[in-house]
Amino acid sequence: FDRPANILRVRFSVSHKKPKPLLLLLIFLFQFQQNHHRSRKSAMAMAAQFTFPYKYVVSEGSRGRGRFVPKLGRAVASGDSVAPAISEESKVKLGGSDLKVTKLGIGVWSWGDNSYWNDFQWDDRKLKAAKGAFDASLDNGIDFFDTAEVYGSKFSLGAISSETLLGRFIRERKERYPGAEISVATKYAALPWRLGRQSVITALKDSLGRLGLSSVDLYQLHWPGLWGNEGYLDGLGDAVEQGLVKAVGVSNYSEKRLRDAYERLKKRGIPLASNQVNYSLIYRAPEQTGVKAACDELGVTLIAYSPIAQGALTGKYTPENPPSGPRGRIYTREFLTKLQPLLNRIKQIGENYSKTPTQVALNWLVAQGNVIPIPGAKNAEQAKEFAGAIGWSLTDNEVAELRSLASEIKPVVGFPVEYL
């Protein structure tokens, strides 16, 4: 969902031209609205495949609008079970906030998704794999998870979504390890029919209901709105003051929008903690547009989504074996051919450290400073591999060499609202 051009299957291959962001965003929002209003009957039929500890509650005076909240039950601690400890040394402060998170997080867009990431299928096997990714992340020292209200099922009624699954996994983890500490980030969708600061609070409370939490650690504006952004920022400030969030951030914000957001929140004494943008070794737009420099100057943490370029930097795709589905229209055979020299060098460097290409690509981002990568983990094996990307460092020469090789490759197009 961070990449509507991909979802819509707009055929952007290797290009240096800026897309027409407003048109693409309008098309994307129209598609979201259509999916959002699909019948509850269809959504609940899909949800019936699984057993969820949630119920749909309509509050008094809500005009029939409700939300999914966890069914209350007795939490059972498993004897002397103690959650694996995550050291303070492995954490960093998020911007100017008091929130500390691990140096690498996990993106959970794919959990519950039945379109972009899972070939239009979601089943019990993938559910178990997602649960494995969650547990493996925590077992290997990663406790920061990033989701959004729009991630997951196209039916968007909350029965099957990234937020509800993450909430379920957290609940089960805390039943096993009552003292487990888990940092959760989610996002507000700046849809054009959402107006004013109260819309942010309403959406946040809906997200909290799906997550089964009373507050979240980080709440972000998913993308800049077509209008009304001041109200959205005021809503973030209200969320902090109401104790619903520990820190607030933005996502896909340009340098100017980032500075404006920073200043507006600063007037209320609230730090802008983060800006989540598309950033990887082969997509360095945040450096070229001034976003990275502005984050460093203002003390705003840059959270990097697509840090391994949706798998392109793992080495698993080749010109003979490109990715399927929408990603195949972006990472084409032509692009993958040009990518091979860089991938070969990444592999060679990784062998010197007994690290995989994925771990090298993620470590390169960490080496840029003030960056937290959030690769998406679909199973336990991926989560374990991602955790191995931190706790060691590339040399300055290796960082520079990889940048030089990557500079010879024209980047693919990112999220269109980067240019709004």
C-alpha positions as CSV (number, residue, x, y, z in Angstrom):
1,F,0.0,0.0,0.0
2,D,3.0,2.3,0.4
3,R,3.4,1.9,-3.4
4,P,0.0,2.5,-5.1
5,A,1.6,2.5,-8.5
6,N,2.5,-1.1,-7.9
7,I,-1.0,-2.0,-6.5
8,L,-2.6,-0.5,-9.6
9,R,-0.2,-2.4,-11.8
10,V,0.8,0.8,-13.5
11,R,3.7,-0.3,-15.6
12,F,6.7,1.8,-14.3
13,S,9.9,0.1,-15.3
14,V,13.3,1.7,-15.2
15,S,12.7,5.5,-15.5
16,H,14.2,8.7,-14.4
17,K,11.1,10.7,-15.1
18,K,8.8,11.8,-12.3
19,P,5.4,10.3,-12.4
20,K,2.2,12.3,-12.3
21,P,1.6,11.9,-8.6
22,L,-1.8,13.6,-8.2
23,L,-3.5,11.5,-10.9
24,L,-2.1,8.3,-9.6
25,L,-3.0,9.1,-6.0
26,L,-6.6,10.0,-7.1
27,I,-6.9,6.7,-9.0
28,F,-5.5,4.8,-6.0
29,L,-7.9,6.5,-3.5
30,F,-10.8,5.7,-5.7
31,Q,-9.8,2.0,-5.7
32,F,-9.4,2.0,-2.0
33,Q,-12.9,3.5,-1.5
34,Q,-14.4,0.8,-3.7
35,N,-12.7,-1.9,-1.8
36,H,-13.6,-0.3,1.5
37,H,-17.3,-0.5,0.8
38,R,-17.4,-4.2,-0.3
39,S,-20.0,-6.1,1.6
40,R,-19.5,-7.1,5.2
41,K,-20.9,-10.5,4.3
42,S,-18.0,-11.2,2.0
43,A,-15.5,-10.0,4.5
44,M,-16.8,-12.1,7.3
45,A,-17.0,-15.1,5.1
46,M,-13.3,-14.7,4.6
47,A,-12.7,-14.1,8.2
48,A,-14.6,-17.3,9.1
49,Q,-11.6,-19.3,7.9
50,F,-9.7,-18.4,11.0
51,T,-10.4,-18.2,14.7
52,F,-9.9,-14.6,16.0
53,P,-10.1,-13.5,19.6
54,Y,-12.0,-10.4,18.5
55,K,-15.6,-9.1,18.6
56,Y,-17.3,-6.3,16.8
57,V,-18.6,-3.6,19.2
58,V,-20.9,-0.7,18.4
59,S,-20.6,2.1,20.9
60,E,-23.5,4.2,22.0
61,G,-23.9,7.3,19.9
62,S,-21.7,6.0,17.1
63,R,-24.6,5.8,14.6
64,G,-24.0,2.1,14.0
65,R,-20.3,2.4,13.5
66,G,-18.2,0.0,15.5
67,R,-14.8,-1.6,15.7
68,F,-13.1,-4.9,16.4
69,V,-11.9,-5.3,20.0
70,P,-10.3,-8.3,21.6
71,K,-12.5,-10.8,23.5
72,L,-11.5,-10.6,27.1
73,G,-10.2,-13.8,28.5
74,R,-7.9,-14.9,31.3
75,A,-4.3,-14.5,30.3
76,V,-2.4,-17.6,31.3
77,A,1.3,-17.3,32.1
78,S,3.3,-20.3,31.2
79,G,5.1,-21.0,34.5
80,D,8.4,-19.4,34.8
81,S,8.6,-18.3,31.2
82,V,10.7,-15.2,30.7
83,A,10.8,-13.2,27.5
84,P,14.1,-13.2,25.7
85,A,15.9,-10.0,26.9
86,I,16.6,-7.2,24.4
87,S,19.5,-5.1,25.5
88,E,19.3,-1.3,25.7
89,E,22.5,-1.2,23.6
90,S,20.6,-2.6,20.7
91,K,18.1,0.2,20.8
92,V,18.1,3.9,19.7
93,K,15.9,6.9,20.5
94,L,13.4,7.7,17.8
95,G,14.1,11.3,16.9
96,G,13.7,13.7,19.7
97,S,11.1,11.6,21.5
98,D,11.7,9.5,24.6
99,L,10.8,6.3,22.7
100,K,13.5,3.7,22.2
101,V,13.3,1.1,19.5
102,T,15.6,-1.6,18.1
103,K,18.0,-0.5,15.4
104,L,16.0,-2.5,12.9
105,G,12.3,-3.1,12.7
106,I,9.9,-5.4,10.9
107,G,7.3,-4.3,8.4
108,V,4.1,-6.3,8.5
109,W,2.2,-5.1,5.4
110,S,2.2,-8.7,4.0
111,W,0.4,-10.1,7.1
112,G,-3.2,-10.7,6.2
113,D,-2.6,-9.3,2.7
114,N,-4.5,-11.2,-0.1
115,S,-3.3,-9.2,-3.1
116,Y,0.2,-7.7,-3.6
117,W,2.3,-10.0,-1.4
118,N,0.4,-13.2,-1.4
119,D,-0.9,-13.8,-5.0
120,F,-4.5,-13.1,-4.0
121,Q,-4.5,-15.9,-1.5
122,W,-4.4,-15.9,2.3
123,D,-4.6,-19.2,4.2
124,D,-3.8,-20.9,7.5
125,R,-0.3,-21.8,6.3
126,K,0.6,-18.2,5.7
127,L,-1.0,-17.2,9.0
128,K,1.3,-19.6,10.8
129,A,4.3,-18.3,8.8
130,A,3.4,-14.8,9.9
131,K,3.2,-15.8,13.5
132,G,6.6,-17.5,13.1
133,A,8.0,-14.3,11.8
134,F,6.7,-12.4,14.8
135,D,8.1,-14.8,17.3
136,A,11.4,-15.2,15.6
137,S,11.8,-11.4,15.4
138,L,11.4,-11.1,19.2
139,D,13.5,-14.2,19.9
140,N,16.3,-12.6,17.9
141,G,16.3,-9.2,19.4
142,I,13.9,-7.2,17.2
143,D,10.8,-5.7,19.0
144,F,9.7,-2.9,16.7
145,F,6.8,-3.7,14.3
146,D,5.3,-1.3,11.7
147,T,1.8,-1.7,10.4
148,A,-1.0,0.5,9.1
149,E,-4.8,0.7,9.1
150,V,-4.8,0.0,5.3
151,Y,-2.5,-3.1,5.3
152,G,-4.0,-6.5,4.8
153,S,-7.3,-7.6,3.4
154,K,-8.9,-5.6,0.6
155,F,-12.2,-5.9,2.4
156,S,-11.0,-3.4,5.0
157,L,-13.5,-4.3,7.7
158,G,-10.9,-5.2,10.2
159,A,-11.6,-9.0,10.5
160,I,-8.4,-9.9,8.6
161,S,-5.8,-7.3,8.5
162,S,-2.2,-6.6,9.5
163,E,-3.3,-4.7,12.6
164,T,-5.7,-7.5,13.8
165,L,-3.1,-10.2,13.2
166,L,-0.3,-8.2,14.9
167,G,-2.7,-7.6,17.8
168,R,-3.5,-11.3,18.0
169,F,0.2,-12.2,18.0
170,I,1.0,-9.6,20.7
171,R,-1.8,-11.0,22.9
172,E,-0.6,-14.6,22.5
173,R,3.0,-13.5,23.2
174,K,2.1,-11.8,26.4
175,E,0.1,-14.8,27.6
176,R,3.3,-16.8,27.2
177,Y,5.7,-14.0,28.4
178,P,3.7,-11.5,30.5
179,G,6.6,-9.1,30.7
180,A,7.3,-9.0,27.0
181,E,8.0,-5.5,25.6
182,I,6.8,-4.9,22.1
183,S,6.9,-1.5,20.2
184,V,4.1,-0.9,17.7
185,A,3.9,1.7,15.0
186,T,0.8,2.2,12.9
187,K,-0.4,4.8,10.4
188,Y,-3.3,7.1,9.5
189,A,-4.5,7.1,5.9
190,A,-4.9,10.7,4.8
191,L,-7.9,10.0,2.6
192,P,-9.5,13.1,1.0
193,W,-12.9,12.5,2.7
194,R,-11.3,12.6,6.2
195,L,-11.3,16.1,7.5
196,G,-9.9,17.7,10.6
197,R,-8.0,16.8,13.6
198,Q,-10.7,14.6,15.1
199,S,-10.5,12.3,12.1
200,V,-7.0,11.4,13.2
201,I,-8.2,10.5,16.8
202,T,-11.1,8.5,15.4
203,A,-8.9,6.5,13.1
204,L,-6.3,6.0,15.8
205,K,-8.9,4.6,18.2
206,D,-10.1,2.2,15.5
207,S,-6.6,1.0,15.0
208,L,-6.2,0.5,18.8
209,G,-9.3,-1.6,18.7
210,R,-8.0,-3.8,16.0
211,L,-4.7,-4.1,17.8
212,G,-6.3,-4.7,21.1
213,L,-4.1,-2.0,22.7
214,S,-4.8,1.1,24.8
215,S,-2.0,3.0,23.1
216,V,0.7,2.6,20.5
217,D,4.3,3.7,20.5
218,L,4.4,5.5,17.2
219,Y,1.5,6.9,15.1
220,Q,2.3,8.2,11.7
221,L,0.6,10.1,8.8
222,H,0.9,7.5,6.0
223,W,1.2,10.1,3.3
224,P,0.5,13.8,2.9
225,G,-3.2,14.6,2.2
226,L,-4.4,16.4,-0.8
227,W,-5.6,19.1,1.7
228,G,-6.1,19.6,5.4
229,N,-2.6,18.5,6.5
230,E,-2.5,21.1,9.3
231,G,-5.5,19.4,10.8
232,Y,-3.9,16.0,10.5
233,L,-0.8,17.3,12.3
234,D,-2.9,18.9,15.0
235,G,-4.6,15.5,15.4
236,L,-1.2,13.9,16.0
237,G,-0.5,16.4,18.7
238,D,-3.8,15.7,20.3
239,A,-3.0,12.0,20.3
240,V,0.1,12.6,22.3
241,E,-1.6,14.9,24.8
242,Q,-4.4,12.4,25.2
243,G,-1.9,9.6,26.0
244,L,-2.9,7.5,23.0
245,V,0.7,7.5,21.6
246,K,4.2,7.9,22.8
247,A,5.6,9.5,19.7
248,V,4.4,10.7,16.3
249,G,5.8,10.7,12.8
250,V,5.1,11.1,9.1
251,S,5.6,9.0,6.1
252,N,6.4,9.8,2.4
253,Y,7.0,13.5,3.3
254,S,9.1,15.7,1.1
255,E,11.8,18.0,2.7
256,K,9.4,21.0,2.7
257,R,6.5,19.1,4.2
258,L,8.8,17.5,6.7
259,R,10.1,20.9,7.9
260,D,6.5,22.3,8.1
261,A,5.3,19.3,10.1
262,Y,8.3,19.7,12.4
263,E,7.7,23.3,13.1
264,R,3.9,22.9,13.7
265,L,4.4,20.2,16.2
266,K,7.3,22.1,17.8
267,K,5.0,24.9,18.7
268,R,3.2,22.5,21.0
269,G,6.4,21.1,22.5
270,I,6.0,17.8,20.6
271,P,8.9,16.4,18.7
272,L,8.4,14.9,15.2
273,A,10.0,11.6,15.8
274,S,10.3,10.1,12.3
275,N,9.7,10.2,8.6
276,Q,9.2,6.8,6.9
277,V,10.3,6.8,3.3
278,N,11.3,4.5,0.5
279,Y,15.1,4.1,0.9
280,S,17.6,1.5,-0.2
281,L,21.0,1.0,-1.8
282,I,19.3,1.2,-5.2
283,Y,16.7,3.8,-4.4
284,R,18.4,6.8,-2.8
285,A,15.8,9.5,-3.5
286,P,15.8,10.7,0.1
287,E,19.4,11.7,-0.4
288,Q,18.8,13.4,-3.7
289,T,15.7,15.3,-2.6
290,G,17.1,16.7,0.7
291,V,14.9,14.5,2.9
292,K,17.8,12.6,4.5
293,A,19.8,15.8,5.1
294,A,16.7,17.5,6.7
295,C,16.1,14.5,8.9
296,D,19.7,14.6,10.1
297,E,19.5,18.3,10.7
298,L,16.2,18.3,12.6
299,G,16.9,15.1,14.6
300,V,14.1,13.2,12.9
301,T,14.8,9.5,12.5
302,L,14.5,8.2,8.9
303,I,12.6,4.9,8.8
304,A,13.4,3.1,5.6
305,Y,10.7,1.0,4.0
306,S,11.6,-1.3,1.0
307,P,15.2,-1.4,2.3
308,I,15.9,-4.5,0.2
309,A,14.0,-3.1,-2.7
310,Q,11.2,-5.7,-2.3
311,G,13.6,-8.5,-2.6
312,A,15.7,-7.2,-5.5
313,L,18.7,-6.8,-3.3
314,T,18.5,-10.3,-1.9
315,G,20.0,-12.0,-5.0
316,K,17.1,-14.4,-5.3
317,Y,15.8,-12.7,-8.5
318,T,17.8,-12.9,-11.8
319,P,17.0,-12.0,-15.4
320,E,16.0,-15.6,-15.9
321,N,13.9,-15.7,-12.7
322,P,12.3,-12.3,-12.2
323,P,9.6,-11.7,-9.5
324,S,6.0,-12.6,-10.3
325,G,3.0,-10.4,-10.1
326,P,3.2,-6.6,-9.8
327,R,6.8,-6.6,-8.7
328,G,7.7,-8.2,-12.0
329,R,6.5,-5.1,-13.8
330,I,8.9,-3.0,-11.8
331,Y,12.0,-5.2,-11.4
332,T,12.1,-6.3,-15.1
333,R,14.6,-8.6,-16.8
334,E,16.3,-5.5,-18.2
335,F,16.7,-3.9,-14.8
336,L,17.9,-7.2,-13.1
337,T,20.5,-7.6,-15.8
338,K,22.0,-4.2,-14.9
339,L,21.8,-5.0,-11.2
340,Q,24.0,-8.2,-11.4
341,P,27.4,-6.5,-11.0
342,L,26.2,-4.8,-7.8
343,L,24.7,-8.0,-6.5
344,N,27.9,-10.0,-7.2
345,R,29.9,-7.5,-5.2
346,I,27.4,-7.5,-2.4
347,K,27.7,-11.3,-2.3
348,Q,31.5,-11.1,-2.2
349,I,31.5,-8.6,0.6
350,G,29.0,-10.7,2.6
351,E,31.2,-13.8,2.3
352,N,34.0,-11.9,4.2
353,Y,31.6,-11.5,7.1
354,S,29.7,-14.7,6.8
355,K,26.6,-12.6,5.9
356,T,24.0,-12.9,3.2
357,P,23.4,-10.2,0.5
358,T,20.2,-9.2,2.4
359,Q,22.2,-8.6,5.6
360,V,24.8,-6.6,3.7
361,A,22.1,-4.4,2.0
362,L,20.5,-3.7,5.3
363,N,23.7,-3.0,7.1
364,W,24.6,-0.5,4.3
365,L,21.5,1.5,5.3
366,V,22.3,1.4,9.0
367,A,25.8,2.7,8.1
368,Q,24.2,5.9,6.7
369,G,23.3,7.0,10.3
370,N,20.0,8.0,11.7
371,V,18.3,5.2,9.7
372,I,16.1,2.3,10.9
373,P,15.3,-0.2,8.1
374,I,12.0,-2.1,8.4
375,P,12.2,-5.0,6.0
376,G,9.0,-7.1,5.6
377,A,9.2,-10.6,7.2
378,K,6.7,-13.2,6.0
379,N,8.2,-16.1,7.9
380,A,10.6,-17.0,10.7
381,E,13.6,-17.6,8.4
382,Q,13.4,-14.1,7.0
383,A,13.0,-12.6,10.4
384,K,16.2,-14.4,11.7
385,E,18.1,-13.3,8.6
386,F,17.1,-9.6,9.1
387,A,18.2,-9.7,12.7
388,G,21.6,-10.7,11.5
389,A,22.0,-7.4,9.7
390,I,22.9,-5.5,12.9
391,G,25.6,-6.0,15.5
392,W,28.4,-5.6,12.9
393,S,29.5,-3.0,10.4
394,L,30.7,-2.6,6.9
395,T,33.9,-0.6,6.5
396,D,33.8,2.9,5.2
397,N,35.5,1.8,1.9
398,E,32.9,-1.0,1.4
399,V,30.0,1.5,2.0
400,A,31.5,3.9,-0.5
401,E,32.2,1.1,-3.1
402,L,28.6,-0.2,-2.9
403,R,27.3,3.4,-3.3
404,S,29.5,3.9,-6.4
405,L,28.3,0.6,-8.0
406,A,24.7,1.4,-7.2
407,S,25.0,4.9,-8.8
408,E,25.5,3.3,-12.2
409,I,21.9,1.9,-12.0
410,K,18.9,4.1,-12.8
411,P,16.4,3.7,-9.9
412,V,12.9,2.4,-10.3
413,V,10.0,4.8,-9.5
414,G,9.0,5.1,-5.9
415,F,5.8,6.2,-4.2
416,P,4.3,9.0,-6.3
417,V,3.4,11.2,-3.3
418,E,7.1,11.7,-2.7
419,Y,6.8,14.6,-5.2
420,L,3.6,16.2,-3.8
